[in-house]
Amino acid sequence: MAAILGLIVGIIAGIFLQPDIPVALQPYLPIMVVAALDALLGAARSYFERSFSDRVFVVSFFSNVITATLLVFLGNQLGVGSQLSTAVIVVLGIRIFSNVSALRRFIFKG
């Protein structure tokens, strides 16, 4: 319940405060969001599988976001940023769809 309340408060604060994203981080924000979404859906899946650990979730969340961002940053430095961004999105997208599929099975299985 606290997580849902925190999410609602965060969304409302974001809407009303309209924080500015630094220009240097703007190319990496979509990758960060997709990596965070992957970690959140993985946590939901592990919750339904009765193997959720808050420590694993926090480490997974930050390591996903940082690793994906660093990969895209490295790609930008090497001049292959768009290709590496696409690769990161594809890999995280596959994981997201896999987690959504597992969640759907848990929900409809009962």
C-alpha positions in Angstrom: 0.0 0.0 0.0 2.9 2.4 0.8 4.3 1.8 -2.7 1.1 2.7 -4.4 0.7 5.8 -2.2 4.2 6.8 -3.0 3.6 6.3 -6.7 0.5 8.5 -6.6 2.2 11.2 -4.7 5.2 11.1 -7.1 2.9 11.4 -10.1 1.0 14.3 -8.6 4.2 16.0 -7.6 5.6 15.6 -11.1 2.5 17.0 -12.7 2.4 20.1 -10.5 6.1 20.8 -10.1 7.1 20.0 -13.7 10.7 19.3 -13.0 13.3 20.2 -15.7 15.4 17.4 -17.0 19.0 18.5 -17.6 19.9 18.6 -21.2 22.8 16.2 -20.7 20.4 13.5 -19.4 17.6 14.0 -22.0 19.0 11.4 -24.5 19.2 8.8 -21.8 15.8 9.3 -20.1 13.9 6.9 -22.4 16.4 4.2 -21.8 16.3 4.8 -18.0 12.5 4.6 -18.0 12.4 1.3 -20.0 15.1 -0.2 -17.7 13.1 0.9 -14.6 9.9 -0.5 -16.1 11.7 -3.8 -16.6 12.8 -3.9 -13.0 9.3 -3.1 -11.8 7.7 -5.8 -13.9 10.3 -8.2 -12.7 9.5 -7.4 -9.1 5.8 -7.9 -9.8 6.5 -11.3 -11.3 8.6 -12.3 -8.4 5.9 -11.2 -6.0 3.4 -13.5 -7.7 6.0 -16.3 -7.7 6.4 -15.7 -3.9 10.1 -15.0 -4.3 10.1 -11.2 -3.9 13.0 -9.6 -2.0 13.1 -5.9 -1.5 16.9 -5.9 -1.5 17.0 -7.8 -4.8 14.5 -5.3 -6.2 16.5 -2.2 -5.2 19.7 -3.7 -6.6 18.0 -4.8 -9.8 16.3 -1.4 -10.2 19.4 0.7 -9.9 21.7 -1.8 -11.7 19.3 -2.0 -14.7 19.0 1.8 -15.0 22.7 2.4 -14.5 23.9 -0.4 -16.8 21.5 0.6 -19.6 22.4 4.2 -19.4 26.1 3.5 -19.4 25.8 1.2 -22.4 24.0 4.0 -24.3 26.6 6.5 -23.1 29.4 4.3 -24.3 27.7 3.8 -27.6 27.4 7.6 -28.0 31.1 8.0 -27.2 32.0 5.4 -29.8 29.7 6.9 -32.4 27.2 4.0 -32.5 24.7 5.4 -30.0 21.6 4.8 -32.0 22.5 1.2 -32.7 23.4 0.5 -29.1 20.2 2.3 -27.9 18.2 0.0 -30.2 19.9 -3.1 -28.9 19.2 -2.1 -25.3 15.6 -1.3 -26.0 15.2 -4.7 -27.8 16.7 -6.7 -24.9 14.7 -4.8 -22.3 11.6 -5.0 -24.4 11.9 -8.8 -24.6 12.3 -9.0 -20.8 9.3 -6.7 -20.3 7.1 -8.8 -22.6 8.3 -12.0 -20.9 7.4 -10.6 -17.5 4.0 -9.3 -18.7 3.3 -12.7 -20.1 4.1 -14.4 -16.8 2.0 -11.9 -14.9 -0.9 -12.5 -17.2 -0.6 -16.2 -16.6 -0.6 -15.7 -12.8 -3.6 -13.4 -13.0 -5.8 -15.5 -15.2 -4.7 -18.8 -13.6 -6.0 -17.6 -10.3 
